[in-house]
Amino acid sequence: MGEWRCIAELFDFGKGTLQSSKCTPGDFTFITAAEEWKTHNEFTHDCEALIFAMGASGSLGRTHYF
């Protein structure tokens, strides 16, 4: 059987700092937990991501893999 690992050993955690309602339309995908994504004029991460909404009332619990 596999070895149990702490989730913090497997993933890096981060909280977004820009509200989706305040993004500036652009060339980059603006990833949120919302059903429909928007675009933005800049990006901060260039990697795979698992997005899980923990504090958005309308999208609470929604998860996306990007």
Helices and strands as residue ranges (DSSP letters): H 7-10, G 20-22, E 28-30, E 38-40, E 50-52, E 63-65
